[in-house]
C-alpha cells in the first residue's frame, strides 16, 4: 500500500505518477482561471446580505486573508510538490487523521464549486437560448469539460490559458464601458442595510472572489521546475485577481447601485448574471455589443469551471492513490495519463449538488470547505517549520510567522461567523465531513495500521 508519508512522488510506481508538463505561464492561467468566474457571478449575492459597504469590508478582510495565505501556501507547495495539496501537507506536518480531514475539506470545496459555476453557465447561455433549460446546459457543460480534462492535462491547461486571457480582457472591457457611467452616489445608496451582521453574512461571497486559487498546488506535481514555476504562477495570479476584484466591484455597482445587479426586477430572486444586468443599464438588453460582451464573458465562467474540475480531479485522485477511498479513483488512464476515474466521480457528485441546491447554498458550502482548508494548511505550515526545520524550502513565506498567523486568525473568525449565520448549511457541511471521518477512522485507518503491523 502507498502511504501518504511517501517522501517523493518519484518513489511511486509509474502507473500512479502524473508527468510534469506545466510552466509558469500555464500555472498563472490555471490560477487566474480557477478563480475568475468569481468576478462574473456569485459575489453579487453578498450585496443582498451586506450592501455595498458590508461586502466591501468583508472583501477587504478576505483580500488580506488571501495575500497572507497565498504566500504561506506557496512555501508548502514548493517544498512538497504533490497532487494532494493540503492533504499531503497536513499529513506530513500533523498526522494522518488531520491530513484526511484537510483533504476531505479540499475535495468538498473543489467538488461543490463547479456546481455553482455550472449553474451560472446555464444562466448566461440562457440569455441566448431561453428555450433551453438552464439545468440541461449546466449538465452538458459538466460532461464536455470533464471529457476535456480526461483527454490530457497539457491540452486542458492550454485551453485554460486561452479562455483565461479572453476572460481577463472581457472584464477590462466591461470596466471600460461602465466607468464613463459611474456615479459615486450609487456606491453610497443603501450601502449598509444590515449593519455589521451583513458584513459577516457577506463573507462566503467575498471568499468567492478568490476561491480556488490554492488549486495551483494540486497540479504542482505536474509542474516543470515546481519551485520556480509555482512561485511565479501563484504570485502573478494573486496580483491579477486582486486588481480585477476591485475594478469589477466598483464599476458594476457604480452604474446603478447594488440592487440593480442583484435583482432583475422588484420582487425577483437574486440573479446569477450581475454583469449582464449592469451592461443592460448602458447598452440595453438586445444590442449586438451587449451580446458580444456576454459571449466573451462566458469564457470567464468556462475558465473557472474547467480549471476547478482539473484541480478537483487531482485532489480525489490523491485520496484514491493512498487508498483512503477505493483505489480505482487513484489510477490514471492508460492512454491519456489523467485521473479519469476521479474526474468522473467528481462530476457525478457535482451534478447531484446542482440538482438539489441553489447557487448561494453551494457557494456557502464550498466556502466552508475552503476556510477549513486554510486553517489546517496554516497550522500544518507552522508545525512543519518546527518539526522539519531542515526541509528544503526553495521559497520561504515572508514575515514569518506573521503571515500564516494572520491568515489563520482571519480564516478561523470567518468560519465561526459563517457557522452562526448559516446554521443549516454548516450542519450539512460538517455532517459530510463527520461521515467521511467515521469511514476513515473505523475502516481505512485501522486497516492500514493492521497491514503495517503484519508487514515485517
C-alpha positions in Angstrom: 0.0 0.0 0.0 1.2 3.5 -0.8 1.1 5.7 2.3 0.8 9.4 2.4 4.1 9.8 4.0 6.0 8.6 0.9 8.8 11.2 0.6 8.7 12.0 -3.1 6.3 11.3 -5.9 9.1 9.7 -7.9 9.1 6.8 -5.4 5.7 5.8 -6.7 5.0 3.3 -9.5 4.9 5.0 -12.9 1.3 3.9 -13.2 0.3 6.3 -10.4 2.6 9.3 -11.3 1.5 12.4 -13.1 4.1 13.5 -15.7 5.4 17.2 -15.5 4.3 19.4 -18.3 3.3 22.8 -16.9 5.4 26.0 -16.8 4.8 29.4 -15.0 2.6 30.8 -17.7 0.3 27.7 -17.7 0.2 27.9 -13.9 -0.8 31.6 -14.0 -3.5 30.7 -16.4 -4.7 27.9 -14.1 -4.5 30.1 -11.0 -6.5 33.0 -12.6 -8.7 30.6 -14.4 -9.7 28.7 -11.3 -11.0 31.9 -9.7 -12.1 34.3 -12.4 -15.7 33.2 -12.5 -16.0 34.7 -9.1 -15.8 38.1 -10.8 -18.7 37.2 -13.1 -21.3 35.9 -10.6 -21.8 34.9 -7.0 -20.1 37.8 -5.4 -23.2 39.9 -6.1 -25.2 37.7 -3.7 -23.1 39.2 -0.9 -24.6 42.6 -1.8 -28.1 41.3 -0.8 -26.6 40.4 2.6 -24.4 43.3 3.4 -25.0 46.1 0.8 -22.1 47.8 -0.9 -20.2 48.8 2.3 -20.8 45.5 4.0 -19.5 43.4 1.1 -16.6 45.9 0.6 -15.5 45.5 4.2 -15.7 41.7 4.0 -13.8 41.7 0.7 -11.0 43.9 2.2 -10.5 41.4 5.0 -10.7 38.5 2.7 -8.0 40.1 0.4 -5.7 40.2 3.5 -6.5 36.6 4.1 -5.6 35.6 0.6 -2.4 37.6 0.4 -1.1 36.2 3.7 -2.4 32.7 2.9 -1.1 32.5 -0.7 2.5 33.4 0.2 2.4 30.9 3.1 0.8 28.2 1.0 3.4 28.7 -1.8 6.1 27.7 0.7 4.3 24.4 1.3 3.6 23.8 -2.4 7.3 24.4 -3.4 8.6 22.3 -0.5 6.1 19.4 -1.1 5.0 19.4 -4.7 2.3 16.8 -4.6 -1.1 16.5 -6.2 -2.9 16.2 -2.9 -2.2 19.8 -1.8 -3.2 20.4 1.8 -3.9 16.7 2.3 -0.2 15.9 1.8 1.0 19.0 3.8 -1.3 18.3 6.8 -0.4 14.6 6.8 3.3 15.3 6.9 3.1 18.2 9.3 0.5 16.9 11.7 -0.8 13.3 11.3 -2.8 11.1 9.0 -6.2 11.8 10.5 -5.8 15.6 10.3 -4.5 15.1 6.8 -7.6 13.2 5.9 -9.9 16.0 7.3 -7.9 18.6 5.4 -8.0 16.6 2.2 -11.7 16.0 2.6 -12.4 19.7 3.1 -10.4 20.4 0.0 -12.5 17.9 -2.0 -15.7 19.4 -0.7 -14.6 22.8 -1.8 -13.4 21.7 -5.3 -16.4 19.4 -6.0 -19.1 21.9 -4.9 -17.6 25.0 -6.5 -18.0 23.7 -10.2 -21.7 23.0 -9.5 -22.3 26.7 -8.7 -20.3 27.7 -11.8 -22.3 25.3 -13.9 -25.5 26.9 -12.8 -24.1 30.3 -13.8 -23.1 28.9 -17.2 -26.6 27.8 -17.7 -27.9 31.2 -16.7 -25.6 33.0 -19.1 -26.3 30.7 -22.0 -30.0 31.0 -21.3 -29.7 34.7 -22.4 -29.1 33.4 -26.0 -31.2 30.2 -25.8 -34.2 30.9 -23.4 -36.0 27.9 -24.7 -33.2 25.5 -23.4 -33.5 24.7 -19.6 -30.5 26.1 -17.7 -30.0 22.8 -15.8 -29.7 20.9 -19.1 -27.0 23.4 -20.3 -25.2 23.0 -17.0 -25.1 19.2 -17.1 -23.9 19.3 -20.7 -21.1 21.6 -19.7 -20.1 19.2 -16.9 -19.8 16.3 -19.4 -17.9 18.3 -22.0 -15.3 19.7 -19.7 -14.8 16.6 -17.7 -14.1 14.9 -21.0 -11.5 17.6 -21.9 -9.8 17.0 -18.6 -9.7 13.3 -19.2 -8.1 13.9 -22.6 -4.9 15.4 -21.2 -3.6 18.0 -18.7 -1.4 19.8 -21.3 -4.4 20.3 -23.6 -6.6 21.2 -20.7 -4.1 23.8 -19.4 -3.5 25.2 -22.8 -7.3 25.6 -23.3 -7.5 27.2 -19.8 -4.8 29.7 -20.7 -6.7 30.8 -23.8 -10.1 31.2 -22.2 -8.5 32.9 -19.1 -6.8 35.6 -21.3 -10.2 36.2 -23.0 -12.0 36.4 -19.7 -9.5 39.0 -18.3 -9.8 41.0 -21.5 -13.6 40.9 -21.2 -13.5 42.2 -17.6 -11.3 45.1 -18.6 -13.6 45.9 -21.5 -16.6 45.7 -19.1 -15.0 48.1 -16.7 -14.1 50.4 -19.6 -17.7 50.6 -20.7 -19.1 51.0 -17.2 -16.7 53.7 -15.8 -18.0 56.5 -18.0 -21.4 55.9 -16.4 -20.0 55.5 -12.9 -21.5 57.8 -10.2 -20.2 57.8 -6.6 -23.7 58.2 -5.2 -24.6 54.7 -6.5 -21.9 53.3 -4.1 -23.4 55.1 -1.2 -27.0 54.1 -2.0 -28.4 51.9 0.9 -24.8 50.8 1.4 -25.0 49.3 4.9 -28.6 47.8 5.1 -28.0 45.1 7.7 -25.1 46.6 9.7 -22.2 44.5 10.9 -24.2 41.3 10.7 -24.4 41.9 7.0 -20.6 42.1 6.9 -20.3 38.6 8.3 -23.1 37.3 6.1 -21.2 38.6 3.1 -18.0 36.6 3.9 -18.7 33.5 1.8 -19.4 35.7 -1.2 -16.3 37.7 -0.6 -14.4 34.5 -0.5 -16.0 33.5 -3.8 -14.0 36.3 -5.4 -10.8 34.3 -4.8 -12.0 30.7 -4.0 -9.9 28.1 -5.8 -6.6 29.9 -6.1 -5.0 27.3 -3.9 -5.8 24.7 -6.7 -2.5 25.6 -8.3 -0.8 23.5 -5.6 -2.8 20.4 -6.8 -1.0 20.4 -10.1 2.4 21.1 -8.6 3.4 17.5 -9.2 2.9 18.2 -12.9 4.9 21.5 -12.9 8.2 21.8 -14.7 10.7 23.1 -12.1 7.9 23.4 -9.5 9.8 25.6 -7.0 10.2 28.4 -9.6 7.0 27.8 -11.6 4.6 27.7 -8.6 6.1 30.8 -7.0 5.6 32.8 -10.3 2.3 31.3 -11.1 0.8 31.9 -7.6 2.2 35.4 -7.2 1.1 36.8 -10.5 -2.3 35.1 -10.3 -3.0 36.7 -7.0 -1.9 40.2 -8.2 -4.1 39.8 -11.2 -7.1 38.7 -9.2 -6.9 41.5 -6.6 -6.8 44.1 -9.3 -9.8 42.6 -11.2 -11.8 42.2 -8.0 -11.6 45.9 -7.2 -12.2 47.1 -10.7 -15.3 44.8 -11.3 -16.8 45.6 -7.9 -16.6 49.4 -8.2 -17.5 49.6 -11.9 -20.5 47.2 -11.7 -22.1 48.8 -8.6 -21.3 52.3 -9.7 -23.6 52.1 -12.7 -26.9 52.0 -10.9 -26.4 50.8 -7.3 -26.1 47.3 -5.8 -29.8 46.4 -6.1 -29.6 46.7 -9.9 -27.0 43.9 -10.2 -28.7 41.6 -7.7 -32.4 41.8 -8.6 -33.5 41.8 -12.3 -36.8 43.4 -11.2 -38.6 44.2 -8.0 -39.5 41.0 -6.1 -37.3 38.8 -8.3 -34.9 36.3 -6.6 -31.2 37.2 -6.7 -29.6 36.8 -10.1 -26.5 34.8 -11.3 -26.0 37.4 -14.0 -24.7 40.6 -12.3 -22.5 41.8 -15.2 -25.3 41.5 -17.9 -27.6 43.4 -15.5 -25.1 46.2 -15.2 -24.5 46.3 -19.0 -28.2 46.3 -19.8 -28.4 49.7 -18.0 -25.9 51.0 -20.5 -26.3 49.2 -23.8 -29.8 47.7 -23.4 -30.5 44.0 -23.3 -30.8 43.3 -27.0 -27.9 45.1 -28.8 -25.1 43.4 -30.7 -22.5 44.9 -28.3 -24.3 43.6 -25.3 -24.5 40.0 -26.7 -20.8 40.2 -27.8 -19.7 41.0 -24.3 -21.9 38.3 -22.8 -20.4 35.8 -25.2 -16.9 36.7 -24.2 -18.0 36.8 -20.6 -18.9 33.1 -20.8 -15.1 32.5 -21.1 -14.6 33.5 -17.5 -17.2 31.0 -16.3 -15.8 28.3 -18.5 -12.2 29.0 -17.4 -13.0 28.5 -13.7 -15.4 25.6 -14.3 -12.8 23.8 -16.4 -9.9 24.7 -14.1 -11.5 23.7 -10.8 -12.6 20.4 -12.4 -8.9 19.8 -13.1 -7.9 20.6 -9.5 -10.7 18.6 -8.0 -9.7 15.6 -10.1 -6.2 15.7 -8.7 -7.4 16.0 -5.1 -9.7 13.0 -5.4 -7.0 11.1 -7.3 -4.6 11.6 -4.4 -7.1 10.1 -1.9 -7.5 7.1 -4.2 -3.8 6.8 -4.7 -3.2 6.3 -1.0 -6.4 4.2 -0.8 -8.3 6.5 1.6 -11.2 5.9 -0.9 -11.4 2.9 -3.3 -8.1 2.5 -5.2 -9.9 2.7 -8.5 -10.0 6.5 -8.1 -6.2 6.6 -7.7 -5.5 5.2 -11.1 -4.5 7.1 -14.2 -5.9 6.4 -17.6 -3.7 4.1 -19.6 -3.8 6.2 -22.8 -4.4 9.8 -21.6 -2.3 9.6 -18.4 -5.0 11.6 -16.4 -7.1 10.7 -13.3 -10.2 9.8 -15.4 -12.0 7.8 -12.7 -11.6 10.6 -10.1 -12.9 13.1 -12.6 -16.0 11.1 -13.4 -16.8 10.6 -9.7 -16.5 14.3 -9.1 -18.8 15.0 -12.0 -21.5 12.7 -10.6 -21.4 14.4 -7.2 -21.3 17.9 -8.7 -24.4 17.2 -10.9 -26.2 15.9 -7.8 -25.4 19.2 -5.9 -26.5 21.2 -8.9 -29.9 19.4 -9.0 -30.6 19.7 -5.3 -29.2 23.1 -4.1 -29.4 26.7 -5.1 -26.3 28.7 -6.1 -26.0 30.6 -2.8 -26.1 27.4 -0.8 -23.5 25.7 -3.0 -21.1 28.7 -2.7 -21.5 28.7 1.1 -20.8 25.0 1.5 -17.8 25.4 -0.8 -16.6 28.3 1.3 -16.9 26.2 4.5 -14.5 23.7 2.8 -12.1 26.5 1.8 -11.9 28.0 5.2 -11.3 24.6 6.8 -8.5 24.0 4.3 -6.9 27.4 5.0 -7.0 26.8 8.8 -5.4 23.4 8.6 -2.9 24.4 6.0 -1.6 27.3 8.2 -1.4 25.0 11.2 0.5 22.5 9.1 2.9 25.1 7.9 3.8 26.3 11.4 4.1 22.6 12.6 6.4 21.8 9.7 8.7 24.8 10.5 9.1 23.3 13.9 9.1 19.6 13.0 11.3 19.7 9.9 13.4 22.9 10.1 15.9 21.3 7.6 13.2 20.6 4.9 14.3 22.1 1.6 12.2 25.3 1.2 13.1 26.9 -2.1 10.6 29.6 -1.3 10.0 30.8 2.3 7.0 32.9 3.2 7.9 36.5 4.1 7.2 37.9 7.5 7.0 34.5 9.2 5.2 33.8 11.5 3.1 36.9 10.9 1.7 35.9 7.5 0.5 32.4 8.5 -0.8 33.6 11.8 -2.8 36.4 10.3 -4.3 34.0 7.7 -5.1 31.5 10.4 -6.9 34.1 12.6 -9.0 35.6 9.7 -10.0 32.2 8.4 -10.9 31.0 11.9 -13.0 34.1 12.7 -14.7 33.9 9.3 -15.5 30.2 9.8 -17.1 30.8 13.2 -19.1 33.8 11.9 -20.4 31.7 9.0 -21.4 28.8 11.3 -23.5 31.2 13.4 -25.2 32.8 10.4 -25.6 29.7 8.2 -26.5 27.0 10.7 -28.4 24.7 8.4 -25.7 24.7 5.7 -22.9 24.3 8.3 -24.7 21.2 9.6 -24.8 19.8 6.1 -21.1 20.6 5.6 -19.9 19.2 9.0 -22.2 16.1 8.6 -20.4 15.3 5.3 -17.0 15.8 7.0 -18.0 13.7 10.0 -19.4 10.8 8.0 -16.2 10.8 5.9 -14.1 10.8 9.0 -16.0 7.9 10.5 -15.3 6.0 7.3 -11.6 6.8 7.5 -11.2 6.1 11.2 -13.0 2.8 11.5 -12.3 1.3 8.1 -9.3 2.8 6.4 -7.1 3.8 9.3 -7.5 0.5 11.2 -6.9 -1.5 8.1 -3.7 0.5 7.4 -2.5 0.0 10.9 -3.1 -3.7 10.7 -1.2 -4.0 7.5 1.7 -2.1 8.9 1.8 -4.4 11.9 1.8 -7.5 9.8 4.4 -6.2 7.3 7.9 -7.1 8.6 
